[in-house]
């Protein structure tokens, strides 16, 4: 087993997800989910959603929704001239 390669890969994954502080936040968030209320299926779903948001960022339903239209027409394109 190549521990140097394993270490290098682990460091890259941690850095890509926001560093060690983000890793600690993720771990705390997962622990809170595990201790919280709900069935195992609900907890697993919340944990999967939490891991999709690196660094302990809260998962908001609004972030996943497309922006809502105000019902108005788009402004006309600017004319060169």
N, C-alpha and C positions, 0 to 999 in steps of 0.2 A: 504494500500500500504506500502510495506517495503522499506523505503528510505535508510536504511543501506545497504540492499542487492543491491539496485539500484546503490548506490554510489560505492560500492565495485566492481560491474560489470563494471561500467563506468571507474573507475581507471585502472582495468585490461586491458580493451580494449585500453585505451590511452597508457598504458605502452607497450602493445604488438605492437603497431604501431609506437613506437619510442619516447614516452613522449610528454610533452606539447609543446616543440619546434617544433616537427614534426606535431603536431595538428595545430599549428599556420601556418606553411608552407602549409599544406593541405588547410586550410581555405583561405589563400591568393591565392593559385593556383586556387581554385574553383571560387573565386571572379573575378580573371583575365579571366577565361574561360567565366563566365557569361557576363562580359563587352565586350568580344571580338567579332569578326565578325563570321558570320555563322548562319545557321538556328538553331532552337531550338533542332532539332534532332541531328545535328552535335555537338552542345554544350553539350547535354546530353551524347553523346557517348564519347566526350573528358573528361567530368567530371567522367564518370564511369571508364575510363582508368586511370585517375589521382588517383582515390581512390584505385585502385588496387596496386598502387605504394605508400606505406606510406611514409610520411615525405617530401612530395613535390619533390621527385626525378623525374626528367624528364622522360617521356615515350619515349623510343627510339625504332624504328622499328627493329633496329639491335639486340636489346636484346631478341626479340621474335623469331628471325630466328635461325635455327640450324647452327652450325659452318660449313663454306664451306670447302670442301676438296680442297687440293692443287693439286690433281691429282696424287700425288706420292703414291707409295706402302707403306704400314705400315712397320716399321722396324722389323727385325726378332726378335723373343723372345730371351731373354738372356739365355744362357746355364749354368746350374749349374756344378760346377766341380772343 
